[in-house]
Amino acid sequence: MECILFSLVCAFVFILMPLKYLLRDYQTRKKFNLPPCPRKLPIIGNLHQLGKMPPLTLRKLAQELGPIFFLQLGEVPTVVVSSAAMAKEVMKTHDLEFCSRPQLYSAKWLFYNCTNIVFSPYGAYWRHVRKICILELLSTKRVQSYDFVRKEEVSRLVHRIADSCHQEISLTKVLGLYANDVLCRVVLGRNFSEGGEYDLHGFQSMLDEYQELLGGFSIGDFFPSKEFVHTLTGHKSRLKKTFKRFDSFFNKVIQEHLSPQRKTEGAKDLLDVLLDIQKDYSSEMPLTMDNIKAILLDMFAAGTDTSFITLDWGMTEMILNPEVMKKAQAEVRSVLRERKTVLESDLPQLHYLKAVIKEVFRLHPPVPVLVPRESIKDVTIEGYDIPAKTRVFINVWAIGRDPESWKDPDTFNPDRFLNSAIDFKGQDFELLPFGAGRRGCPGIVFGTVTIELALAQLLHSFDWDLPPGVEAKDLDLSEAFGISMHKTSDLIVVAKPQVS
């Protein structure tokens, strides 16, 4: 009897749940004129259509449905935007309506209940911490004050490569060390690559796990009312492990900063500034230690990964396109002449190098589907209704390859930017590696100069080849998708010192 009763209950649940979702979908469709949507399945909606590489599958759906379409991803109503015009609607025309963030389960775990800048919901706290970071780390004046850090770290990058000249070297690895050291020195006061500390702390594995966990496409994030899903998928245990690693590392660094024996030289790092603000009880909104660690992770992870990915793809694309490499090297060497070191004052003259970087941003945006936004009230775009609490994905990977905006969009061609006013600072919606509007990344100046200086110096100091027997067609260009998207295989090259 109990067995029969259990079977009836199970049957009732499996019949009722799909009916519940179908009824809710019908009511939503009746109330709102939603954008076009592909056919859905009960309960999971369109989740099965995301695939392993969402930027690519979402682009394919956009080609079928148009530049704005609707997906029901589990319990989460979602709008996907895939054109410059639609991105402008979301990030400029209706920026205020779309300025909040969904509270992703992963972000709550890793960022101390979303008290960082990137995932903090729109409001007074977000404005406060964003203001701190812009004024104390990311303003043009503050970025310029750290020019000595970039100069020293670029010099170390060159020496690392020179030590392996005429031998095979993983350029990917040394670029990762450079990006990490610049961020760590500016944010935490010292680098962690000396004495094997980079590997000791497991920075690369921490960053890889971080970006994968925060991809925004974890199945549990689409069923917020069913937290047990995160346990069943193993997602929760991975989050706990990664959180503990970051938390332990930040605790150690904070204790070093609070030590009375600590000696400081030169400008304060961001952690010094945050600790000073915490001690200032007159602050409009006091920071807790967890708030500080959340902001540190924001700066550390976002700044390291995006700079590294752009440098790695920049060198990869120039090796795949030798004429571009030759042209970029000729420009840098003609500006420097007999000098060996690139100065930041040289960068405004390197027009072709800047075009190369723009082309890398177009084809390989570090965050291919920008961190999702969430509507804070009902809004209408192009005649379509977008209800409040709708998640919005902006597929900048697809926008960068849109034939409506770009000629030969899949071809790497920096020349397209030489006579073009298009830039990546958030005013031109064809090119959005840093996003735009209120939620645009405030680290544009910091990231750009970090990338430009290193790339210019690499082009000036060395000539580059693939290892003997390896051709461009042999390179593995596959990528791993997370909140950022990077190549799965290292770029192995042979560097030869420039002969004057």
C-alpha positions in Angstrom: 0.0 0.0 0.0 2.8 2.4 0.9 4.6 1.6 -2.4 1.4 2.4 -4.3 0.9 5.7 -2.4 4.6 6.7 -3.0 4.2 6.0 -6.8 1.0 8.1 -6.9 2.7 11.0 -5.1 5.7 10.8 -7.5 3.4 10.7 -10.5 1.4 13.7 -9.2 4.7 15.7 -8.7 6.0 14.9 -12.2 2.6 15.9 -13.7 2.0 18.9 -11.6 5.4 20.5 -12.0 5.4 20.8 -15.8 1.8 22.0 -15.6 2.8 24.7 -13.1 5.6 25.9 -15.4 3.4 25.9 -18.5 0.7 27.9 -16.7 3.2 30.4 -15.5 4.7 30.7 -19.0 1.2 31.2 -20.4 0.4 34.0 -17.9 3.7 35.8 -18.6 3.2 35.6 -22.3 -0.4 36.9 -21.9 0.7 39.8 -19.8 3.8 40.8 -21.7 4.8 41.1 -25.3 8.1 39.3 -24.8 10.9 39.1 -27.4 10.9 36.0 -29.7 11.8 32.8 -27.9 12.8 29.3 -29.1 10.6 26.4 -28.1 11.0 25.4 -24.5 10.9 22.3 -22.4 8.9 22.0 -19.2 10.9 22.9 -16.0 14.3 23.5 -17.7 12.9 25.9 -20.4 15.7 26.7 -22.8 18.6 25.5 -20.6 19.4 22.6 -22.9 20.1 25.1 -25.7 23.0 26.9 -24.0 25.7 24.3 -24.8 29.2 24.2 -23.5 30.2 27.5 -25.2 27.3 29.9 -24.6 28.7 32.8 -26.6 28.7 30.7 -29.7 25.3 29.0 -29.1 23.7 32.3 -28.2 25.1 33.9 -31.4 23.6 31.1 -33.4 20.2 31.6 -31.7 20.5 35.4 -32.5 21.0 34.6 -36.2 17.7 32.7 -36.1 15.7 34.9 -33.8 17.1 38.4 -34.1 19.4 40.7 -32.0 17.1 40.5 -29.0 15.4 37.3 -27.8 14.0 35.8 -24.7 15.0 32.6 -23.0 13.4 30.9 -20.0 16.4 29.4 -18.2 15.0 27.2 -15.5 13.2 29.6 -13.2 15.0 32.7 -14.6 13.5 34.9 -17.3 16.4 36.0 -19.5 16.9 38.4 -22.4 19.9 38.1 -24.7 21.2 41.1 -26.6 23.5 40.5 -29.6 23.8 43.7 -31.6 25.3 47.2 -31.1 21.9 48.8 -31.4 20.3 46.6 -28.8 23.3 46.9 -26.5 22.9 50.7 -26.7 19.3 50.4 -25.6 20.3 48.3 -22.6 23.5 50.2 -21.6 22.6 53.7 -22.5 19.0 54.5 -23.3 17.7 52.3 -20.4 20.9 52.1 -18.4 19.2 52.9 -15.1 16.5 50.3 -15.6 19.1 47.6 -16.2 21.8 48.7 -13.7 21.4 46.0 -11.1 23.0 42.5 -10.8 21.3 39.1 -10.2 22.4 37.6 -6.9 24.2 34.6 -8.3 24.9 31.8 -5.8 28.6 31.6 -6.8 29.0 35.4 -6.3 27.4 35.3 -2.9 29.9 32.6 -1.8 33.0 34.1 -3.3 32.3 37.8 -2.7 31.1 37.7 0.9 27.4 38.0 0.0 28.1 40.2 -3.1 29.7 43.1 -1.3 32.3 43.6 -4.1 31.8 46.1 -6.9 31.0 43.8 -9.9 28.2 41.8 -8.3 26.9 44.2 -5.7 23.2 45.2 -6.4 22.6 48.7 -7.5 22.4 51.0 -4.5 24.2 53.2 -1.9 26.8 50.5 -1.0 27.7 49.9 -4.6 28.1 53.6 -5.3 30.3 54.0 -2.2 32.8 51.2 -2.9 32.9 52.0 -6.6 33.8 55.6 -5.7 36.6 54.4 -3.4 38.2 52.2 -6.0 37.9 54.8 -8.8 39.5 57.5 -6.7 42.1 55.4 -4.9 43.2 53.0 -7.6 41.6 53.5 -11.0 41.6 57.2 -11.7 43.9 58.5 -14.4 46.1 60.3 -11.9 46.3 57.2 -9.6 47.1 54.9 -12.5 49.9 57.2 -13.6 51.4 57.2 -10.1 52.0 53.5 -10.5 54.1 53.8 -13.7 57.2 52.7 -11.8 55.4 49.4 -11.0 54.6 48.7 -14.6 58.1 49.7 -15.7 59.7 47.3 -13.2 57.4 44.5 -14.0 57.8 44.9 -17.8 61.6 44.8 -17.2 61.2 41.5 -15.2 59.0 40.1 -18.0 61.7 40.8 -20.6 64.4 39.3 -18.4 62.4 36.1 -17.9 62.1 35.7 -21.6 65.7 36.7 -22.3 66.8 33.9 -19.9 65.2 31.4 -22.3 66.2 33.0 -25.6 66.5 30.6 -28.5 64.7 28.0 -26.5 61.1 27.0 -26.3 59.2 29.0 -23.6 55.6 29.2 -22.5 54.8 32.8 -23.3 51.3 32.2 -21.7 52.9 31.5 -18.3 55.2 34.5 -18.2 52.4 36.8 -19.3 50.3 35.4 -16.5 53.1 36.2 -14.0 53.4 39.7 -15.4 49.7 40.5 -15.1 49.5 39.0 -11.7 52.6 40.8 -10.4 51.4 44.2 -11.6 48.0 43.7 -9.8 49.5 42.3 -6.7 51.9 45.2 -6.2 49.3 47.9 -6.8 46.5 46.2 -4.8 48.4 44.2 -2.2 51.8 45.9 -2.0 54.1 43.2 -3.3 54.4 40.6 -6.0 54.1 36.9 -5.2 56.1 35.3 -8.0 59.5 35.5 -6.3 60.7 32.4 -4.5 58.1 30.3 -6.1 55.2 32.0 -4.2 53.0 32.1 -7.3 53.0 28.3 -7.4 53.0 28.0 -3.6 49.7 29.9 -3.3 48.4 28.2 -6.4 47.4 31.5 -8.0 46.7 30.1 -11.5 44.5 27.2 -10.3 42.6 29.6 -8.0 42.0 32.0 -10.9 41.0 29.2 -13.3 38.5 27.9 -10.8 37.2 31.4 -10.0 36.5 32.3 -13.6 34.8 28.9 -14.2 32.6 29.0 -11.1 31.5 32.6 -11.9 30.6 32.0 -15.5 27.0 32.7 -14.7 25.8 29.5 -16.4 25.9 27.1 -13.5 22.7 25.0 -13.6 21.9 25.9 -9.9 21.9 29.6 -10.7 18.8 29.0 -12.9 16.9 27.4 -10.0 17.4 29.9 -7.2 14.5 28.4 -5.2 16.2 25.0 -5.2 19.5 25.5 -3.5 20.0 21.8 -3.1 20.9 21.6 -6.8 24.3 23.2 -6.0 25.0 20.3 -3.6 23.9 17.6 -6.1 26.1 19.0 -8.9 29.2 19.4 -6.6 29.1 23.1 -7.3 28.8 24.0 -3.6 31.8 22.0 -2.5 34.0 23.6 -5.3 32.8 27.0 -4.1 33.6 26.3 -0.5 37.1 25.0 -1.4 37.9 28.0 -3.6 36.5 30.5 -1.1 38.6 29.1 1.7 41.7 29.4 -0.5 41.1 33.0 -1.3 40.0 33.8 2.2 43.1 32.3 3.8 45.3 34.1 1.4 43.6 37.5 2.0 43.7 37.0 5.8 47.5 36.4 5.6 48.0 39.5 3.5 45.8 41.7 5.7 47.7 40.5 8.8 51.0 41.5 7.1 49.6 45.0 6.4 48.4 45.4 10.0 51.7 44.3 11.5 53.5 47.2 13.4 56.8 45.9 12.0 55.7 46.3 8.4 57.8 48.8 6.5 56.1 50.8 3.7 57.9 52.6 0.8 56.4 55.0 -1.7 52.7 55.1 -2.5 50.1 53.2 -0.5 48.5 50.1 -2.1 44.7 49.7 -2.3 44.6 47.5 0.8 46.3 50.2 2.8 43.7 52.7 1.6 40.8 50.3 2.4 42.2 49.6 5.9 42.6 53.4 6.5 38.9 53.9 5.5 37.9 51.1 7.8 39.6 52.9 10.7 37.9 56.2 9.9 34.7 55.9 11.9 33.4 59.1 10.3 33.1 57.3 7.0 29.6 57.6 5.5 29.5 53.8 5.2 32.0 51.8 7.3 33.6 48.8 5.6 33.8 45.5 7.4 36.8 43.2 6.9 34.7 41.0 4.7 33.8 44.0 2.5 37.5 44.7 2.1 38.3 41.1 1.1 35.4 41.1 -1.4 36.8 44.3 -3.1 40.4 42.8 -3.1 39.1 39.7 -4.9 37.4 42.0 -7.4 40.6 43.9 -8.2 42.9 40.9 -8.0 40.9 38.4 -10.2 39.3 40.8 -12.7 42.5 42.8 -13.3 44.8 39.8 -13.6 42.7 37.7 -15.9 41.5 40.3 -18.4 45.0 41.8 -19.0 46.6 38.3 -19.3 43.9 37.1 -21.7 44.4 40.1 -24.0 48.2 39.9 -24.0 48.1 36.1 -24.7 45.6 36.5 -27.6 47.5 39.5 -28.9 50.8 37.6 -29.2 48.9 34.6 -30.6 47.1 36.6 -33.3 50.3 38.3 -34.4 52.2 35.0 -34.6 49.2 33.7 -36.7 49.4 36.9 -38.8 53.2 37.6 -39.5 52.4 40.7 -41.6 50.6 42.3 -38.6 53.6 41.4 -36.4 56.1 42.9 -38.8 54.1 46.1 -39.1 53.6 46.5 -35.3 57.3 45.8 -34.7 58.4 48.3 -37.3 56.2 51.0 -35.7 57.5 50.4 -32.2 61.1 50.3 -33.3 60.8 53.4 -35.4 59.5 55.4 -32.4 62.2 54.1 -30.0 65.1 54.2 -32.4 68.2 53.4 -30.3 66.4 53.2 -27.0 65.9 49.8 -25.5 63.0 50.6 -23.1 59.5 51.6 -24.0 58.2 54.5 -22.0 54.6 55.2 -21.3 55.1 58.6 -23.0 55.8 56.6 -26.2 52.4 54.9 -26.2 50.3 57.7 -27.8 52.5 57.4 -30.9 51.9 53.7 -31.4 48.7 54.0 -33.5 49.0 50.6 -35.2 49.7 48.8 -31.9 46.5 50.4 -30.5 44.7 49.1 -33.6 46.0 45.6 -32.9 44.7 45.7 -29.3 41.3 46.9 -30.5 41.1 44.0 -32.9 42.0 41.6 -30.2 39.3 43.1 -28.0 36.8 42.7 -30.9 37.5 39.1 -31.6 38.6 37.9 -28.2 36.8 40.0 -25.5 38.1 38.7 -22.1 34.5 38.6 -20.8 32.6 37.3 -23.9 29.1 37.5 -22.3 29.3 40.5 -20.0 28.5 40.0 -16.3 24.7 39.7 -16.4 22.5 42.6 -15.5 19.1 42.5 -14.0 16.2 44.9 -14.7 14.9 46.8 -11.7 11.5 47.6 -13.2 9.4 46.9 -16.3 10.8 48.4 -19.5 10.0 48.3 -23.2 12.7 47.9 -25.9 11.9 47.9 -29.7 8.3 47.2 -28.8 9.1 44.3 -26.6 8.3 44.2 -22.9 11.1 43.3 -20.5 9.6 42.6 -17.0 11.3 43.6 -13.8 13.8 41.0 -12.4 14.7 39.8 -15.9 18.3 38.7 -16.3 20.1 40.3 -19.3 23.0 38.8 -21.1 25.0 41.0 -23.5 26.9 38.8 -25.9 29.8 41.1 -26.8 31.6 38.1 -28.5 28.7 38.0 -31.0 28.6 41.9 -31.3 32.3 41.9 -32.2 31.6 39.4 -35.0 28.3 41.0 -36.3 28.4 41.5 -40.1 26.1 44.4 -39.7 28.9 46.3 -37.9 32.0 44.8 -39.3 33.3 43.9 -42.8 34.9 40.4 -42.9 34.1 40.0 -39.2 35.9 36.7 -38.6 39.2 38.0 -40.1 41.9 39.5 -37.8 42.6 42.8 -39.5 43.8 45.7 -37.3 43.8 48.0 -40.3 40.1 48.4 -40.0 40.7 50.7 -37.0 43.4 53.0 -38.5 40.8 55.4 -40.0 38.1 54.6 -37.6 36.9 56.6 -34.6 35.5 53.5 -32.9 37.0 53.0 -29.4 36.4 50.6 -26.5 35.7 53.2 -23.8 31.9 52.6 -23.7 30.7 55.1 -26.2 30.8 52.9 -29.3 28.6 49.9 -28.8 30.2 47.8 -31.6 33.2 47.3 -29.3 32.4 46.6 -25.7 35.2 44.6 -24.0 34.8 46.7 -20.8 31.0 47.2 -21.0 29.4 50.6 -20.8 27.1 52.7 -18.7 26.9 52.6 -14.9 28.1 49.1 -14.8 31.0 49.6 -17.2 34.3 48.4 -15.9 36.1 51.3 -14.2 39.5 49.7 -14.8 39.8 50.7 -18.5 42.7 53.1 -18.0 44.6 50.7 -15.7 44.1 47.7 -18.0 44.9 49.5 -21.2 48.2 50.9 -20.2 49.2 47.6 -18.6 48.6 45.8 -21.9 50.0 48.4 -24.2 53.3 48.8 -22.4 54.0 45.1 -22.2 53.0 44.4 -25.8 55.1 47.2 -27.1 58.2 46.1 -25.2 57.8 42.5 -26.3 57.6 43.6 -29.9 60.6 45.8 -29.5 62.9 43.5 -27.6 62.4 40.2 -29.5 61.6 38.6 -32.8 59.2 35.7 -32.4 58.9 32.3 -34.0 57.1 29.0 -33.3 59.2 26.1 -32.3 60.9 24.1 -35.0 58.4 21.8 -36.9 55.4 23.7 -35.6 53.2 25.7 -38.0 50.5 28.2 -37.3 47.8 25.6 -38.3 49.1 23.3 -35.5 48.3 25.7 -32.7 45.4 24.7 -30.4 43.1 27.8 -30.2 40.3 26.2 -28.3 39.0 28.1 -25.3 37.5 27.4 -21.9 34.4 29.4 -21.0 33.8 31.0 -17.6 33.2 34.6 -16.5 36.2 35.1 -18.8 37.3 33.0 -21.7 40.9 32.0 -22.3 42.8 29.5 -24.4 43.1 26.0 -23.0 46.6 25.5 -24.3 49.8 27.6 -23.7 51.4 29.6 -26.4 54.8 28.0 -26.8 57.3 30.2 -28.8 61.0 30.8 -29.4 62.1 34.4 -28.7 65.2 35.9 -30.4 66.7 39.2 -29.1 66.4 42.0 -31.5 69.6 42.6 -33.4 70.3 46.4 -33.6 
